[in-house]
Every structure is written in structure tokens, then in C-alpha cells.
Amino acid sequence: MSPDSKKLFNIIILGVSFMFIFTAFQTCGNIAQTVITNLNNTDFHGSGYTSMAVIYGVFSASNLISPSVVAIVGPQLSMVVSGIFYSLYIAVFIQPATWAFYTASVFIGIAAAVLWTAQGNCLTVNSNENTIGRNSGVFWALLQSSLFFGNLYIYFAWQGKTHISESDRRTVFIALTVISLVGTVLFFLIRKQEDTKAPGEEDSANEILGDSSDTSFILISIYVFTEKSIKLSFTKEILLLSVTTAYTGLELTFFSGVYGTCIGAVNRFGSEEKSLIGLSGIFIGVGEIVGGGVFGLLSKNNRFGRNPVVMLGIIVHFIAFYLIFVNMPNDAPIAPMEGTDDVAYMIPSKEVAIFCSFLLGLGDSCFNTQLLSILGFLYSEDSAPAFAIFKFVQSICAAVAYFYSNYFLLQWQLLIMVVVGFFGTITFFTVEWEAAAALVTRGSDYSSI
């Protein structure tokens, strides 16, 4: 097998592994609160929203140490160990206990930071400037396809159920645990790359991570990385883009956890209310893949820059928020086990609910593809701290959103996203206009970004 073929093989294995792990984890996140509200065990007092808040909070803090963990352990073993922790978190739902639930939430927060840092390293090592776009697209498509399979299983497994029994719960989470473990084992198939550099040429991974056996170098690297991130976080561009990033954290929480819970709580959906959670996740995935394909892989043909895509994203989301507001009962996010019989401004429509799922996924892909694009463009020479800040802000806001989702009615959650989304769009436009002006001053073609 040629070196290029081996690298493409590694990317495909990486994507398939993430597809299995996140088929399990995203499905788990989508149904967690619904499952918890259906628990008859009075000894369990956990909250799916609080768990996700803990996960994202720990994930944010762990971004500071994850590069060093990957440097010491190596990317392959880092992903394997992280995958095991993902599987353990899912397995907790087989026989839930409050202490195990929240302990697993802390560990998976750390594991998530390590997993995504190792993924970035693996993607970089197996790509060059000519293949990074293709490889990123292949990985994105495989990752987002995870939204189909788990949710499709939920749709058929919970068809006609208005209550999730203990047997139903165990069957689903045993299956999800096995799926996650399959993805973890597949990481072992990733092949190490031979050193093909000329004598004396520095390896880019070593430039970033240093000699993994040199503890003092690793500690210095942590200090330098943290210092760069702190300095960068106070620059004008990062401060403006942080508002946009904050919005992506809030809407991530809503479409990945809260909205599925809302659908599952609406009694007027009848016997399909629980299976519709799975169908909603499928259509969120369709929106993500459509948006990622059109605005991610085809970004080189965009002559008008990033602003029109972000404008489309906020319009799509505002339409979705309005339809959700008139379609879903206000108490749906915090409804009890029995669900809610309330009505908003129209009789709840399954078709409108699923259409909104597609819009949520499409709008999310618009924002994320353009944020990744502008960060890569502005900080091509210093990308690690910039992307660390991006993940930090996004994760903190997701954690905050999961926390207030325990208490806020639907209308207030939607209002928060509308306000932050509006200002996030304005701040993104400001940074993009300044980037375009700088390109014009240098005599470059705006469409090249």
C-alpha cells in the first residue's frame, strides 16, 4: 500500500471509529433526559441536563492539559482510552446510580478533550496541504452519519411506546455500549506513519508536542500554550468571534439535548412521542450533512465570503425557533415523567417538529463551517491557541445552557438564543469585513478565502 493510500485508510478508519462512538454517545445524549424522567427507581436523583453541564464544563477546563496527555501517551492510545470512558458513561444507564452517573460525567469530560486533541493530531499527521480539505470532508461526513444510525434504532425500537420500561432502557443502552466499544477497538487499526522527512528536517508533531519523554519540556509547553491562549483571548477578533462561538454552544445544547426531550414530552403526539426523538435526531443529521457538504467541501467556490452563509444560518435558526415556539408547549423541556398535555399556539404537529430538526442541523452547520474557516484563515500561524479558545468558549456556554435547561421554560431558552444569535451574527460580520478589507489592501482576491 502506497503512503498516500495508507494515510487515506487511516482517515477512513478514524472517521468510522468516531461514527461508532458518537452513534452511541449522541443517541445517549438525545434520549438521556427522557430516560431519566421515566425511571421508577426513587434512589436515582440525577439529571441529564446537569450531567451534560458537568461534561462540557470539565471538557472546557481539560483543553488546557489534553495536548500534553496526547504528547505523553500518543494519539492512538489516547483515543482508545478516551473511547473506553465514553463506553463506561453509556453503560451507567444500564443500571443507573446517581454517584456513578455524575462521576462518569466528570471522566468523560476529560476524555472528550483528549479524544478531540488526538483526533486533530491524527488528521494532521495523515494529511498535507493538498489533501487536508478532502480528508476533513471524509471525516466530517463519516462523523455526522452517526446521527442517523442510533436515532434510527430509537425510532423503530420505541415505536408506539409512551413509557420507557426498565427492559427497554437496558436493551437500548447495552446495544449503545457495544457500539461504542466497537468504535474504540477500531482505533487499533490506524497504522503509524513512517518518518519520510529528509535528515535534519523537523517533524511538525515534534515541534508542537516536543519529546514526550522530556517532562520539563511538556510542562514548559503547557505554560507557553496557556500564555498564548490568554494573550490571544483578549485580541479584538477573538473577543468578537467569542460571541458567535457562544451562540454555537447554546444552540448545540438545544438541538442535541433539549429539543429531543421536548418532543418526547408532548402527549399530543400520541404513541409516537418517544420514537419521534429518534426521527428528530436523524433529520438534525440530514441538516448537518447537507450544510457541511455545501458550505464546507464546496467553500473554495464561494465568491462572496463567509457572511452570506452565516446570514443563511441565523435566518434558518430564527425560522426554526419561531416554529418551535408556536408548535411546542412551554413546559416541554422540564415536563415530568407523565409528559405535558399543554398546547402552545397551535395543535402540536409532528411534521413541523421534524422540519424544525432539519433546520436546526442546517443552521448549526452554517455557523460551524464558517467559524472554523475564519479561525483557520486568521490564525493559520497560531491555530492551536485559537481553536482551543473556540472549544473553551463553546463548551462553557454549552455547560451553562444545560444547567439552565433544568429550570427555564421553552420560551426563555428560545429568547436567549435569539438575542445571543443576533449579536453573534453582527460580531462575525464585523470580523469578516475587516478580514476582507485586509485582503483587498494586500491586493488578494476576496473569493480566495
NORKA-V856087 format. One record per helix or strand of 3 or more residues. SS is the DSSP state (2 for helix, 1 for strand). FROM is the first residue (numbers start at 1). LEN is the number of residues. If there is no record, write none. Layout:
<<SS,FROM,LEN> <SS,FROM,LEN>>
//
This chain:
<<2,3,35> <2,48,26> <2,75,21> <2,98,28> <2,132,13> <2,146,12> <2,166,24> <2,204,6> <2,215,19> <2,236,30> <2,267,6> <2,275,23> <2,299,3> <2,307,21> <2,332,3> <2,350,29> <2,383,22> <2,410,32> <2,446,3>>
//
